[in-house]
């Protein structure tokens, strides 16, 4: 069978109807991964037993496949009385998985800040929380805008994994159409084009934000 353009166009409304679930999973997973990754890095920098434990956890997360996390959260936790919805599991799984990578991004961003900044904060008797919020975080964000944006796109591209949990994201809808019609080329092509468009839009937005941050840093 050849590629049927009319059929491909007819699948667009169904697939694009799942764009909300895809973007929701992407944004919430990115926020969750950022919060966890930053927390992990702060604990790791504190040293001691908690720092060593978090260091091991980060390495463990980065050494395991994302599907293992999703399957564990969805199929194993119920044996211990913890039952979560498919979307919740998907967001939690993506957040945990990418937190290990973002912890390294935050580490690089903090290491790029001149040491004198934190020394000046201590000289001004600023507490650890105020130092992190007012001194470290603003400068760190300028340093990590580009890699953070890259991971946002990576999380977007990882959302199709949620199809195994029956989350109604775009690739899952495309496979639903394919299983009903036995035509795979058209719906999967449409889903691929939509993912490409979203990735390009996000990449452009991140670049604009990075430019604004750099401009504010020069001022």
Secondary structure, DSSP 8 states (H G I E B T S, - for coil): ----HHHHHHHHHHHHTTHHHHHHHHHHHHHHHHHHHHHHHHHHHH-HHHHHHHHHHHHHHHTS-HHHHHHIIIIIGGGGT----HHHHHHHHHHHHHHHHHHHHHHHHHHTS-HHHHHHHHHTT--HHHIIIIIIHHHHHHHHHHHHHHHHHHHHHHGGGGGGGT---HHHHHHHHHHHHS--HHHHHHHHHHHHHHHHHHHHHHHHHHHHHHHHHH-
